[in-house]
């Protein structure tokens, strides 16, 4: 197997279209394809390629919150991207939607990939081919050679404006353009800024107007764009065929994608709905003078701190406990005993990062965490955004996958009297080891 390559691109997914040609009540990007929404598969294909470290999805205005909850968080897409997923409201056209998404791209990477939400079967090879060509040329697109004869036509007035053949085109010089398309970020931004009133059907056309070359790399006939009910049926058949090949031998999709990518595809529902496992965690530490108060990896200004063997970050400890429980890997005391001098004064964020590694080694990915910090004082509200960012970074998910609430006990118990701070957490993890066959026995999360 080839050595793993590091993420080197952001990606934009154009998912704001209405899909009127599909003739469905639900927008086509949200239609089910093999147990998973089309757009979720398209995003998972990019994330699983290993080339993409951030995804920005442009969605129908008003859908942002639901999209983040039901697509990004439900399928743990942020956990597959180094810099997570961002959801923005799209515009009145595809071009406007890409421009809005482009404004949200972080600039962390030199390359940006643009992909249609309706192309859920794009392969790793196509993503990398476009990215590598864009590095060299500044812009690149995947394309396939037409298999049919292509002719240009014109209206013949003598026949009542009936269409007649004008000429037969040389098929060797023609390509059917697909996405993913890849660009140097600076090139695509300039192309959009200078587009004026010009309306393009793809982003390469905007780059062409600048007089810059656009490289063409081999696409795949499998990478169909789902526009009509027939396209959806073809995509279902392709998935079913590949699923049978995978279950029969290693010569199917697993060899084409690589085992690591295949496990991530399984986690995203590529071979069936994902199996979600919940876990809960709890921790409590005494407040004492002369100690730092650390919560969620953030130093909180206060005249007391939490007593413990490590930095006593009660919130992070509860999160670690919840994650380990969800994966069936015991509890925090098992892995980081307070009798081990190696953990004296240890940063709980380091322990959290190690716990995430344990989960990944066991075949699990963190999907989301909900938590409660119970304390009379200090008020944690002003620090919640920083704590969410800190925990999300350690767990390799987006901040939207982490929730933190502050509660008091109305003066009751050790938290109410200011003697201690406690934390509760619930974690959801995705089992990447296979489809969720047992779900029919116990219900679905």
N, C-alpha and C positions, 0 to 999 in steps of 0.2 A: 504494500500500500504506500502511496506517496505521502511524504511528510505533510503534516497539516500546515496550511497557510493562514496567516493572521488576517483579521478583517482590515480592509483598506478602502472601504467605500460606505457612504451613506446611500440610502435608497428612498425614492419617492414612489408611492403606490397611488395611482390615480383611481380613486374609488367613489367619485361623486356623481357618476353618470346615472341617468334614469333607467336605462335598459329597456326602452319602449319596444324594441324589436323582439324581445323575449315574450312579450304578451302576458306577463305574469303580474299578479297583484303586488308581490314582493319584488323589490329591486333585484336585478339579476345577481349582483355581487353578494347578496345575502342568501341566495338559494343554496340548498344543500347539495353537496357533491360527495358521495361516499361517507356520509355522517359528519361532514364539516362544511361550513359556509365557504363558497368559492373564494371570497376575498381572504379569508383566513388561510386557505391553502396557498394562495398566491404570495402572501406575506411569509408564510412558513417556508416556502421554496427559497425565497431570498435569504432568510435568516439561516436556514440549514446549509446553504452553500458554503458558509464560512468566509465569504468575501465581504459580507455586509455587517457593519457594526452598529448601525442606527437605521430605523425605518420611520419615515414621516408619511402618514396616510392622510390624503385629502378626501373627506367624506361629505355626504350631503349636509348642508347647513342644518343644524338642529339635531343631527345624529351623533354629535361628538361624544356625549356622555355615555349613551347606550353602546356605541361602537367600542369605547375603551373598556366598558364592563363586559360586553357579550362577545367581543372578538379578541381584543388585546389581552385582557386579563383571563378570560375563560380558557384561552388556548396558550397561555403563558408565553406569548410572543416576545415580551420584553426580556424574559430570562435568556433568550437565545441571542440577544444583541448586546454587545458591550456597552452601548450607550442608550439602550432601550428603544421604546416606540413613542412617537409623538402623534397626536391626532389633531388635525386642523380642519376647519370648515372649507370646503371647496368653493369654486366660483361658478359662474354661469356657463362656462365651457371647460373642456379638458385643459386647454392652454391656460386658462385663468386658474384652474385648480392646481396645476403643476407650479405655476408662479407663486401661489400662496404657500404651497408646501416648501418650495425652494427658499422662501424667506425664513422658514423655521429650521432649515438644515443647519446644524451646529458649526460646520466648517472644520470639524475634527479631522476629516479625511479629504484628500485631494480630489477623489473621484466621487461622482454621484450617479447612481443608477436610477433610471425611470422605468417603471413597469406598470402594465395594465392590470387592474384588479381582476379582469376577466380572463387572465391567462394563468390558471392555477397549476399547470403542468410543466412550467419552465424547469429546466434541469440545471444542475450545478455546472455542467460543462459550458452551457450557454452564458450563464452569469459571469464566470471567470473569463471566458473568451472576450466578452464585451468589455470587461474591466481592463484586461491586459491591453487590448487594442486602444482603448481610450487613453491609457497611460502614454502610449506611443504617439497617437495621432491627435488626441484632444477630444475626439468624438467617435463613437462606434455604434453599430446596430446589428442585431441578429437578423438573418434573412434566409429564406429558402428559395430554391429555383422552382418556378411554376412547372407543373407536370403537364398541364394542358397547353394547347396552342393558343397564343394570345394575338388578337387582331384589334387594330384601332378601327372605329366606325365613324360614319358621318351621316347626316340626314340628306336624303336625295329628294330634292324638291319635285322633280318630275314624277315621283312615285308617292306624292302626298306626304313628304317628309318622313317616309319610311327609312329605317336605318339600313345602310349598306356598308360593306367592308371597304375601308380606305386603304389599308395595307396590313400585311402579316408581319408582326414584329419578330425580331430575332430573339428567341427565348433565352439564348446564352447570355444576352445582355440585360435580362430582366430579373428582378428579385421581388419576392413578396416579403414585405418588411414586417418584422415582429418586434416585440419587446421581450427581454430587457434591452434597453439602449443605455449606453454609459457615456459620460462626459467628464472632462475636467470641470470641477465646480466653477472655476472662473469663466470658462467658455460658455457654460449653460446660462450662468447669470447674465453675461453680456448679451447672449442671444435673446433672452427674454426682455431685458431692458431696452433693446433696440428694435423690438418686434413691431412697435407702433400699432397700426390698425391691421397689420397682416395676420390672417388667421391660418394656422397650420394644423394639419391632421396628426402630426407627430413632432417631437422636439428636434429631430434631425433636420427637418425642413427649416427651422429657425436658424440652426447653425449653418446650413447651406447658404442662407441669405447673407451671412457674414463673409462668404467666399472661402470658408475653411473646409478642409477635406473631412469626410465622414467615412471611416473604415467600415467594411462589411465583413462580418464573421459568420460562420455557418450556424444557422438556427436548427430547429428540429420540427419535423412534421407532427410530432407529439404535442408540441407547444401551441395548441390551437387556442383561438380566441372564442370564448363562449358568448355567442350573440343570439342564437336561436335555440328553440327546444331541441332541434336535431344535434346541434353542437354539444348540448348538455348530455344527450344520450351517448354520443361518441366518447365524451370524456369519462362517463360512468363505465363504459365498456373497456376503455384503456386502463382505468384503475383496477377493475375487476380482473383483467388479464394479468396485470403486474402483480396483484395480490396472490393469484394462483401460482405464478412463477416463483414468488418469494417463499411461499409455504412449501413448495416442492423441492427447491434446491437453492444454492447460493448463486446460481447463475442469473437470477432475476434482478430485481431492483437493488438488492443489497450490494451486489458487486458494482453496479453502475454508480451508486451513490457513495459507497463506503459504509462500513458498519456504524461509525459514529453518526454520520448523517442519517442513516436509516433509523437509528434509535430515536433521533430527534423527530423524524417524520412520524414514527409511531406515537411519540408523545403528543404530537399535534393532531392525532387522529388520522394519520395517513393510511393506516390499515384498520381503522375502526375508531369508535369514540374513545377519547382518552379516559383513563382511570384516575380519578382524583381521590386522594387520601387525606383526611383531616387529622390534625394533631393539636393537643392543647398543652400549654406550659404555664407554670406559676413560679414566682420567686418572691422572697421578702428579705429585706436587709434592714438592720438597725441604723438609725441616724446618730452620728456621734460628732463632736467637734474635732477640728484638726484634720479632716479628710476632704478630698475633692468629691463633689457630687457629679457623677457621670451618668447620663441617661441616653440610651440610644447612640452612644459614642460621642456625645456632645457634653462639654463642660458647662454646668449650670451654675451661675453665681448664687451662692447660698452660704450661710454661716455654719452649716453642718454638711457632712458627707456620709456616704454609706460605708458601713464596716463590712469587710470581707477579705478573703484570701487574695482575690484578684483586685481589679478596680471596682468590684461590687456593682457593676452596671446592671441593676435589677431588671430593667426592660429588656436589654439584650439577652440576659440569661433566660428570661421567660420565652423569648423568641427562639433561642437555640433549643430549649426543651420542647417547644411545640413542633419544630422541624424534625427533631430526632424522633419524637413520638409518631409523627405522621409517617415516617419511613420505617418504623419498627426498629429503631436503632438505640433503644434504651433512653437514658436521660443524661443531663449535663454532668452530674456527679460521677457517672460511670467513666466518662471520657476525660473529664478535667477535675479529678478529685482535689479537695481542698487540703489534702495531706501531702500533695506533691509539691515540693519546693520550686519546681519548674514553672508553676503557675502563680507564684507569689508576685503580686502587683501586676499581673498580666493584663494587657488590654483585651477587653471582652470583644472588641471588633475583630481582633486577630482570631479569637476563639470562634467567632461566628463564621469568618471566612473559611476556617478549617472544617467547621461543621458542614458548610455548603459543599466543600470538597468531598466529605464523607458521603453525603447524599448522592452526589453525582457519580461517585465510584460504585454506589449500590444501585444505581439506575433510576434516580429520582431528580426532578427539577422543582425548585420552589416556584409556586404559582402566585400566592398572595399571603399576606399576614395581616390580621386584625389584632389590635392590642389595647389594653387599658392600663394606665398608670394610676395607682390609687395613693393619693397623698393630700394632706390638708394644706401643706406648704412644701415647697414653693409652687406657684402656679406655672404649669408647663406650657400653656397655650402659645406664648410667643416663641417657644423653641421647637414646636412640633414640625414646622417645615424643614428645619435643619436636621432633626432626628430622622425624619422620613428619608431625606436624601442620604444620610449616613448609613442607615440600615439597608436601603435599597442598593447602594453601591457595594456593600459587603455581600449581599445576597445575589448580586448580578441580575437584578430586576429593575424595572422602572419605578420611580417614586409613587406612581399611581397604584402600584401593587402593595403598598404598605400603608396601613391606617393606624393612627395613634390617637387615643382618647384620654383625657384627663378626668378623673373623678375624685370626689372627697367622700368621707364616711360620716359627714355631718357631726364631727367631733367624737365619733364612737371608735373604740378599739385603739390599737397601737398606732394606726395611721392617723386617726382622728386627733390623738394627743400629741402628734409630732414625734413619736418614738421611732417610727419606721416608715418605709415606702415599700409598697408591693406592686407587682405587675402580673397581669394575665395576658396570655397570647393564644391565638388560634392560627395555625398555619395550614395552608392547602398545598400539597405537592402533587406533581404529575408522575405517574409510573411510566417510565420510558421503555419498559422491557417488553411491551406487547399490548395488543388491543384489550379493551375492557370487557372480556368475555363474561366474567361473573356478574356484571351489572344487572342483568335481568333477574338474578336471584335476590339481590338486596336493594334494588332501586338505584337511582342515579343521582349524583350530586349536581 
